[in-house]
Amino acid sequence: MKPLPQDYDIIIVGAGASSAGLVYGLLTRIIKEHQSNYSNNANHCNVEGEENDGGDATANRNQSSIRIAVLERGGSDVQFGQDSAAAATTNNSSIFRHDDPSTRSLQSWFTAAHYSSQSTSYIIRNEKDSNSQTAATLQPSTVLHTSTPQARLNNRIVDVPTGSGWGGGTNINAGLVVEPKFTNQTIHDDNESANKMGERSDFANWPGRWKDGTLMQNSVNEVLNALNENSALTTSSTECYQSYLNVCSGRNNSVKMEKAVEGENGLQHVVTSSIPSSSSNDTAERVNYFTALVEPLLRKHPELHNHVTFVSGVGVERVLIGWDCSECKDEGKSVEECCACNSTRTPRAWGVECLVTNPTMLSNSKVLSSDSHRVILRCKQEVILCAGAIGSPSILLASGIGHEDDLREAGIDPWYEPNNQSGEGDKQHRHLPVGRNLRDHVLLPRTFLTPRQEEVTVSCNSIHGWWMVTLPMKQRFATIQLQLADGVQMDKMISHFAATALRRSCSSWSFVAFYMLRYLLSILLYSNKWLRRWTRFHTASINVCLMNPKSVGQVTIVSCTQHQVQTTYSPARLSECKVTVDPGYLSNSQDIYALWRGWKASTGVKRGWYGGCIEILPGFAFIVLSKISSVISSLSRSLVLVLGTTDSTKENDNKPTTQIPIWFADYVAEFANPYYHWCGSCAMGDEATLEDHNHPSSNDSVVDEYFRIRGMSGIRVVDASVFPECISVPTALTCAALGFAAS
């Protein structure tokens, strides 16, 4: 293991899709700069003979000598540096491939996300003997958080899996590669006035340069071109849809079904980040975004290893904040060491404190005397957080960056606490809503028993396609994805979601009961070959997915080493904190009504694709409840008309609406699930708004349109956490494009 240097120009924290896009963009620019320098030097040689040293050539060499460190908490405990150039070019195996077997096939994405996991203590250490090499790298594909009990989901606790290793979330997702909606569309509804109509693009509420979607579209095109050039995309065939439709519906239908749903845009084929599998059992082998984007550049240009170092087994504990003083030129000093001058000071990130797994990596680094496994890495330019919508706000909060109320409740001292130094942007520093505005798509399954599908070409990831449906509502549109899914992973899903019914509190017995029941059900389904094949080849679903929810949640942390009364500054560290995730699913009842609209819209798909099948979820019991609730709703509306009272449960109120059947509200509470696309916890805002502290929106955002944290320099956040709201598609491709644009 080669020791880590102490200083870098840029430190990137995290290795997900956004980090891959960012590293790809930075390396692409370095290549172009090298080519430009070579051309300039050649011209200089031709004009001035042998006088080709110094001057512009030296400046150009300095500009192209950037050093980047990419830090990842999990993955293989290997450091990739310039010495690995030969290995990268001669070894055909991917240097960024995850070791966990469940990450290899897209058909096992649910297993990779929920079954192959580690607790949120991502570094295992022996506290009794800090000098012994007992630290272990996180090998599983997932760092698994769990949510708080969700009130609108009958207090169910849901999994919050976050990807680990090179590729991050693209090691455990379904591999979907979907372009976001760049432009506005106009939709008319006879029941609404024309000025309320108009479907917005995914970026209509994004600030500044992102608003018209042009910048994002250009970045998406760059990423897609690279994925195509590297043969990392697979598109499902039309024959797969046709055979699946014929078996499920029991008749020979056209695969297009242009008007299966009112307002839909046509059945969309599935495009995944995968390659054809060499195994006869799988149809697609996963390709994470580091393998698809970064590795081909490293193989083609070995000299890039002089500029970038990939370090696994490094957990970032906190970002280190100092000051840039305008008079004494003290740049990047720690808050504790800052001089006492009265000049204008700008808070700046000057490095990160890390917890590493291998002490041999630390010989060239500044090791904290109190713990030989902790190291400080300095950056000359900036720290860029790409740790995702859960990881990035957690690191910021542990660093004392966030709203003062959240930090006080967590028992964490703000970064500006030493010597009461706060600088000009005091109000910004004290009211950064880090961790707030957390959002996610919501998925509601509608499951059927089907004829035998063994002769059908199975999907690569359980998804056969989807329709995008836009449904007008009062004061908003509901963007619904109607997804066709087969039973490829149904055995694992049944075991997991059935056991979730027992996990409704944070008590230890609830979690023990959950894991025991899930284990027993998994053994039952795995040991019974007939039952396992039956669940895989005789079940299918229509997943009603709400893609623009209004409900919001929050990521918070609590210090596990509560500080006692102290006279000196005592920083927090992420490994000493407990991360709490409250997605707030369906906390806004508009989302429940939007799901009901989507459910009714799915009736056309049910008739066309599953007309000859038996609906088992929600099933007969819920149908009976539907009839009863319909009668109750009719009587309620009649009573309102007779009494002449107003309906206090209108659709735009954050209360249950009378337009939703009772059975459906109960069904949603028991069976609605995450879509695992968390975003928004470090949301972007307009720069003009951010400068006006009295503006209502100034306290709703953490970063500006260039991803810079408000009132600070040398630190940016570039991942899904900066999305102001959910986009209407899975997020991986958009995150990679975001990273590329940030480079």
N, C-alpha and C positions, 0 to 999 in steps of 0.2 A: 504494500500500500504506500503510495507516494505521499509525502507530507503536504499539507495545504499551505499555500502562500498566505501572507497576512493581508495584503492589499489587492483589491480589484477595482476596475473602473465601474462596472455594473454588477450588482448582485441580484439575481432573479430567484425568488422563493416560490417553489412549486413547479410541477412538471405535467400539468394538464394540457388541454387543448389550447388555451390562451398562451401558456408558456411556450408551447411548440410553435405557434404562429409568430410569437415575439422573437424567439431564437432564430427561426427561419428567416424572418425579415432582417434581423441584425446581421446574420451571416451572409445573406444575399447582398446587403449593402457593402460589407467588407470585401466581398469578391469583386464587386463593381469598382470599389475604390482601389483595390490592388491592380485591376486591369487599367484603370485610369492613370495610376502612378507609373505603371510600366510604359504606357504610351507616352506620358509626359517625359519620362527619363530617356526614352529612345529618341524623342524629338530633341531633347536638350543635348544628347550625345551627338546627334547629327549636326547641330548648329554650332556647338562650342567645343567639339572635339572631346578631349579627355577631362575637361572641367565639368564633371557631373556630380560633384559632392557639394553638400551644404545648400544654403538658400532654400528654394522651393522644394527641392527633392527631400531635404531633411525634414521640412515641415510636413510634407506628404507622408513620409515614413512615420512621423510621430502621430499623425492623424489615424494611420492604419494600424497602430500598435495597441488598440483597445483590448482589454482583458475582461472577460465575462465569466462569472461563476454562476452555475445553475445548481441550486440546492434542493434536494428531494429527501423527504423523511423516510421513505420506504425504498422498495426495489432491491436489487442485488447490491451487496456491500462492495461495490467496485467504484473506483475513481477513474474516469476517462479523461486523459490529458493528451499531451502531444506525443507521448511514448506509445499510445495506442493507435497511431495512424496506420502503422503497418498491419496491425490486427484488423482494423476496420476495413482495409482493402482486400485482405487475403482470406478472411473468414466470412463465409457465406451466411452464417447465422446472424440474426439481428442483435446488436449490442443493447438495444432498448426493449427487447422482448421480456415480458414478465415471466417469472419462474413458476407462478401458480398455474397448474394445468387447467383450472376452470376459466382462465382468461383466453385460452387458445381459440375456442370456438364461440361464435356468436350465439349458438343454440344454448349455451350454458351461461348466458349473461346474468340470469337471475341467481344462479348458484354463486357466481363470482361476486355479486353485489351483496348477498344476504347470508350466505353460508360460509364463505371463505373470508373470515374477518378477524380483526384484532380489536381489543379494547382501545379506547381513545388515548391511553398512555402509550404513545407510539415508540418510545425508547425504553427497553427493559434494562435495568442497571442493578448492580449489587452495591447497595449503599454502604455495607459494612467494609467493603474492600474496594475503594475507588480506583486503585492501581491495577486491579486484576482485569483481564480482558474478558469479562463476563457479559458485557453489553451485547445485545443481539439486535440485528437489523429486522425491521418489520418485513416479514416475508409474504403474509397474506395480501390479497389484492385489494382489500377494503379496510379502511379505518371506520368502524361502525359507531356512529352516534345513535342515540334514541331520542325521540321527541318528548316533550312534556305531555301529560294526558290532554288530548284534544277534546274540548267541551262539545263541539258540534259533531264529533265522531263517537259519541257515547263514551268519552274518556278513553278511547283507545290510544295506546302508545305505538307510534309507527317508527320503522327504521329510517335512519338518515345516513345511508352509506356514502362515503366519500372515497374516491379512487386513490390508490397508492402505487408508487413505483413510476417509472418513466411512462408517460401517457396519462397518468392520473385517472380521471373519470372515463377516458376512452378505453380503459382496461376492463371496465365493468358495465358500460352502457350497452344498449342494443345496437350500437354502430350506425344509427340513422344519420344520413348526411342530407340535410334539407335546407334549401335556401330560404331566408326570411322574406317577408313581404316588403318590397322596397317602395312601392308607389301606392297612392290612394286610389280607391275605387268608389263608385257611386252606386248605391242601392236604394231603391224606392219602395216605400211602404204606404199603402193607401190610408192607413190609420194614423200616420204621422205627417207632420208638416215637412215640406221639402227642405227647409233650412236645418232640420235635425238629422237629415239623412247624409250618409257619406261614410264609408268604411275607411278608417285611417290605415296608413302603413304602420309597420312595427316600430318605426322611428319617429312618428309624428310628435311624440312628447320628449324626444331626446334633445339635448341642448345644442345650440350653435351649429357647428359644421356637420353634425350628424342628422339634422332634422329632415333634409330632403332625401336621405337614403343613398345619395350618390357615392359618398366616401365609403360607406359600408359595402355597396354593390361592387365597387372597384376592388376592394380588399377580398371580398368573397370570390370574385373571379380569379384573382391571383392564387388563392389557396386551392380552388377547384382545379385550376390549370396544373398546379404542382401535383395534386393528388392523381390526376389523370396521367400526367407524364410518368409518374412513378408506379402506375398500374395498381393503385390502392383503392379503386372504386369498383363495386359490383352492383349491377342492376338486375333485379328479378325479371324473369322472362314472362311474356304474355301467356305462354303455354302453362306456366305454373298457376296463373290466375284462372285460366279457363278450366283446367282439370279440377281445381279446387271448387270452383263455382258449380260445375256439373255434378260433382259428388254430393256437395252439401245441399243443393237445391233439389236434386233428384230429376233434373231436366237439363236439356241442352240450351243454354242461354248465351247471349252475347256478353262478352266480358266488359264492354264499355259501360253499359247501363247509364247512359248520360243523364237520365232524370230520375235516378233512384231516390234522390233527396232534393227537396226544393231549396234552391239557393246554393247548391254545391257546384264545384268547379271541375268535376270529372274525377274519376278514380286515379289516384297518384301511385305510381310504381315505387317500390322500395329500393333506395340506393343506400348502400352500406360501405363503411370503410373496412373492406375485407378483400381477400383473394380466394380463388377456388381452393378447397382443402384437398390435401393428398390422401385424407382418410375417406373411406367409403361411407362412414357413418355420419359425417358432417358435410354440409354443403358450402360452408364459408369459414375461412380462418380469419380471425380478427387481426386487424392492422391498426395499432394505436397511432396517434398523430405524431409522436416523436419518430417512430419507425417510418411513417409515410412522408414526413416533411423534412426532418432534420438529418436523419441518417444518410439519405442519398447525397446530400451536400457534403457530408463528411467523407464519404467514400470517393466522391468525385474530386474533392479538393482537400487532400490531407493536410495542407498547410493551415487549414482553419483550426486545427488542434492547438496552434500557438495562441489562439485568441479565446477559446472557450474551454472551460473545465466543468465536467459533469460530476457532481459529488452526491452519492447516495448515503443513506443512513445518517443524515444531518437534520435534526429538528430545530427550527428557528424558535428560540424562546421569546425574544422581543427585539424590536427595532430600537436602536440607540439614537437619541435625539440630542443635538447640541445647538450651537449658535454660530452664525456668520456675523461678525462685527464689522461695521463699515469703516471704522477708524483704525483699530489696531490690527485688522486683517487676521484675526483669530478665526480660522475657518474649521468648522467641524469639531470644535472642542465639546467635550461632554458638558451636560448641564452643571454638574458638580464642579468642573474645572474652569467654567467660564470666567473671564476676567470681570472686573467690577467697573469697567468703563461705562459711561452713559451714552454711548453711541447707539445708533439705530441697529437693532439686532434682528436677524431673521432666523427662526427655528429651522434646523436642517438635519436630516437623517445622515449620519456619518458611518453607520455600520450596523451589524446585527450580532447578537449573542446567540450562540448555537450550542446544542447538546449533541455530541458526536458519539458514535458507537465504537470507534477504533482509536485508541490513544496514539498509535503510531502516525496518525494523520496530523498531529498537533505540534510537531517539533519546530516548524517554521512559523507558528501562529502565536498570538498573544493568549496564553492560557491563564484563566482566572486562578489565583492562588488557592481559593477556597475549594475548588473542585477541578480535578485534572481532566474531567470529561467535558468541561465547558470551554468554549473558545470564542474570541471576538474576531470577527472579520470586518475589515474596513472597506469602504467604497469611496472612490474619488468623485464619482458623478451622482449615482442614485441607487436606491434600493427599490426594486419593483416587485410588488406582491402579486403572485399569480396562484394563490392557494385556494381559490374558489370562494363561493358565497358563504361557506361555513368557516373555512380556514383563515381567510384574509381578515375578516372582522375580529376573529379570536386573537390573532397576533397583534392587531392594533390595540385592542382593549387591554391585553396583557402588557403592552408597551405604555399604557397610560394615556392612549389617544382615544378619545370618545367623549360622550356627554358626561359632565361631572356627576349627574345624578346616578347614572349607570355605574360609573367607576366607584362612587362612594358606596353604593349598595354591594358592589363586588368586593369591597375591601382592598381596592387597588389605588395607590397614589398616582395622581396625574403626573405626566412627564415634566410639567413646569413647576412642580411643587418645591424642589430644592431652592432655598434662598428666596422663595416667593417670586421667582423670575417668570414673567408672563409675556413681555414684549407687547408690540402694537396690536396684534390680532387676538387680544385676550378673549373677547366675546366669541370669536370663532373657535378658539381652542377649547373653551369650556362647554360649547354646545354642539359639538360634532355628533350627529346621530348615527354613530358607528354601530352596526348590528341591527338597526331598525329597518323597516320597510322590506323585510324578508318575504319573498313570494315564491309560489310554485304552482304548476299546472295541477289539475285534479282529474283523476281517472275513475270512471264508474263502469264496471263490467256488466254485460248482459250475455249470459252463458247458455249454450245449447248442447243437447245430445244430437250427434250427427251420424249418418251412415259411415261405414268404415272408410277411412282415408288413407289406408296403407298404400294404395296404388297411386295416391296423389303425390306430386313433388312437394315435399315439406318445405316450409319456409326456412330461411337461413337464421332467423331470430324470433320466430313465432308470429311475425307480422307479415301479412300478405298485401297490404295496401290500405289507403284511407281516402276519405272525402273530407275536404275542408268546407264547412258550412258557416255562413254568416246569417245570424237571426236577429232582426230588429227587436229591441226592447225599449222601454221608456228611458230616455236619457243616455242610452248606450247601445252597443251591439254585443251580442254573445258570439264569440268565435269558437266554433266547435269542430273538433276533429273526430270523425267517426271511423274507427280503426277496426280492420278485420284481422283477427288473430286465431291461429290454430292452437292445438294442445301440445305442442312440442315440449313445453316446460310446465305443463299443467300439474304433473306429479309433485314437483318442487313447490309450486305455488299453492296447491291445496294444503300441503303440510304446513307451510309458513303462515298463510292467512287464517287457517282454522285455529292454529295455536295462538294467534294474535288476540283472539277473543278472550283469552285468560290474562292478557297483559293490559290492565286498566289502571294500574297505580304504580308508583315508583318504589314500592316495597320490594324487598329481595325475594320474598316468596312468589310474588307475581312473575318475576323474571325466571325463577327456577321452574315454575309450572309451565311457562311458555316454552323454555328450551327442552324440558322433558317431553311435553306433548309433541313438539315438532320432531324431536328425535324418534319417538315411537311411531308417529305417522310416516316418517321417512323410511324407517325400517320396514314397516308394513307394505308400503308401496314398492319399495325396492326388492323385497324378498318375493313378492307375488308378481311373477312375470306377466301373467294374464291381466291382472288389475292395472299394472303399470302401462302396458300396451293399450289397454282399453281407455285409460285417461288421456293418453297421448293422441290416439287416433280416432276417438269417438266424441271429442269435445271441441268446441269452438266458441268464440266470443265476438261480440261487437263492443268495443270499448268506447264509451262516450267521454271524450276528453275536453274539459273546459280550458281553453288556451289563453284567455284574458281575464283571470280572476281579479276581483277587487279586494279580497281578503289579504291581510298582511300579518306577519309575525315578527319575531325578533331573535337574534342570536345574542346571548349574554354569557359571561363567564363569572365564576365565583372563586376567589382565592381560597385554596385549601389550607394555606398557612396564614390564617388570619393574623394580621399585624397587631401587636399590642401597642400601647401608647409609646411612641418613640420620638426622640428629638431629632433624629437624622432621617434622611430619605432612604426608604427601603423599597427597591423595585420589585415588581412581580415577574414571574416567569411562567410561560404557558404550561409547562409540565407540572407546575404547582397549582394549576387552576382547573376547575371543572367547567367544561363547555356545556351550556344548556341551550337547546334548540326548541323554539316554540313556533312552528310554521303558521299557526292560527288558521288552520284549514276551515273554510266555510264560515269564518267569523262574520263575514258580511253576507246577509241572507240573499242579496242579489245573485250570488253565485249559486245558491240552491235553486233559485228560479231559472237561472241560465242552464243548469244541468237538466232541469225538467223540460225546458224547450228543446234541448239537444236530445233528450230521451224520446220525445214525441217525434222528432225529425228522424230518429233511427228506425222508425216503423217501416219506412220504405225499403231500407236495407234489409231488415228482417224478412220482409215478404219476398224480396228478390233473391237473397242469398241463402236464407235459412227457412224457406217456406215449408219444406218437408221435415223440419226438425222439431224437437221438443224443447221448449224453453224451461230450463231447470233453475235458473237464477235470474230474476227473483222467484219465479215459480208460482204454483197454484195458490199457496197461502197469501201471497201478496196480491194476486188477482182478486181473491175474495175481499181482501181489505180495500182494494181499489174501488169495488162496487159500493161497499159500505161508506167509504169516505166521500164518494161522489154524491151519495144521498145526503150526507151531513153537510157537504159544501153547498148543495142546492138549497137546503133548508136555511142555512146561514145567510145566503144571499137574499133569499125571500124575506127573511127577518129584517135585514138591513133596509130593503125597499119599503116594507110596511112601516117601520119605525122612522124612516127618513133620516137615519143617522149616516155619518160618513164612515168610510172604511179606513180604519187607522193602520191597516197593514198593507199599505201600498207597496208596489214592487220596488220603489226606490228608497224605501225605508230599510234600516238595518234590523228588521224584525221578520219572523216567519210570515210568509204571505199566504193568504187564504186560497190563492190560485193553485197551490201545490197540494196534491192528495196526501193524506196522512200516511198511507202506506209507503209513498215514495220518500217522504222525509225520513221515515224509519229505515228504509232500505239504504238511503244515502249515508245515514249515520253509522250503519253497520258495515257497509261494503265499499264506500268511497275510499280511494287509495291515492298516495302520492304518484306523480309522474316522474319524480326525481330530477327536476330541472330547477334547482333553487337559484335565485338571483335577487338582486336589489338591495343587499345588506350594506352596501357602500355606494349609494346611488349618486349618479351624476346630476349636476344642476347648471343653469346658465351662469356664465361668468358675471354678467351685469347684475344678476340677482344676488350672487354670492357676495359682491362688494357692498351691497346695501343690506346692512344687518337688520334694518327695520322691515325689510320686505317679508311678507308671509312665507315665501318659499325659501328664504335664506337658511332656515334651519332644517330643511327637508333633505339636504344633500350633503355628501361627504367630499366628493371630488368635483373638479371642473371638467370641461369638455376635453381637456388634455390629460385627464386621469390624475392630476395633481391634487393632493389633499389640501383642503382649504387652509390658507395661512401658513403653509409649510413648504419647504423646498427639499429636493433630494429624495423624495419618496413619492411613488405612484402606485396605484392599484389598477391592474389590468386583468380582469376576469369577469365572470357573470355577475359578481357582486355590484358592479357599477351600472347595470341595467336599471333605468328608472322604473320600469315595469316589465312584465313578462312579454316576450315576443311570441308569435303565434306558431312556432315550430320548435322541435328539439334544439338545444342550444350549442352543441359541440362545434358545428361549422361556424356559427356566428362568433363564438369565443375565439376560435383560431384566427378568423378575419380581424377581430378586434385587436388581438395581439400583433398581427402583421401591420395593421394601421398604426399601432403605438410604437413600432420600431423606427 
